[in-house]
């Protein structure tokens, strides 16, 4: 079950039209610039240093692949544990703007988590230690420790052996 905080319910229009109410536009521009620069940096250590400037928490030994995208509105709600691997073009979001609601939620990855290439992790999700998220998976719920998930939406395929 995802944990999301309701920011606003919308009667007319959609929630994305009022994003500026929840995130300072200058802060968002700052985050976009840093996340884009980090996304194309060939240096893994430099990439982590740049991303930490947005408020993200990144554990020791965690490595982030080329083109990975992180939430531009609430990067401070993203926490990556130690020794994680975030695959090429993976996306981690901490917001959820729908037609009628704006929500945000903390995303926490445990230690030794693998997020495969082109996977998407939605706001409010916790992924347990040692979990593996297959490439192109939509993570729309919590992932138990030492499990393997795949698919759109995700399905827990099997528990990994410890």
Steps between C-alpha positions, in 0.01 A plus 500: 500500500642834396506778760401830340421838649213684333606850396175610335179376338416673172145578387576666165799434279775265617749498783809550285385852407564610858834326568652834596281507816692204644854559369677831460561552125859614563568186704349287222719673237805438723402132540442457125843642420679282755311181412559551126873565547530199732307285253767536233805502725739212425646527852292296744637678807443843349144396407426408863652825627288706260180312588562547873482878437128453428444354846497135390656255743740260327675223691867409471585286199172570318542544125259664257488420131501742210174684442336408831231754586395608849206705620554869424233624741593308819845336463553542874240224551721243323735282703730243339667253733859375491640311200192541278506494121257722310487391137518690174199732450328391823255750651429560869209731583393654831188673365174381349303761305172364366208680344325548835775476764854608579691270736855442614672214678839392630687236295743283689730236354674270745858385469620288204193573285514468122265710286518377141525712187188696405318405821271756669458528876191696606463734797448357848674167435743314724731238351658262750866405534634273228194531273536484122269698269513365145552728200189684377304429820241739644545495878159607632521345847746405770755230419600254774865448586687242291225470241493521120230708330417540134226621269256783445363528760753310707452148623717331760643208308709331764697553815874511449716258696702678767 
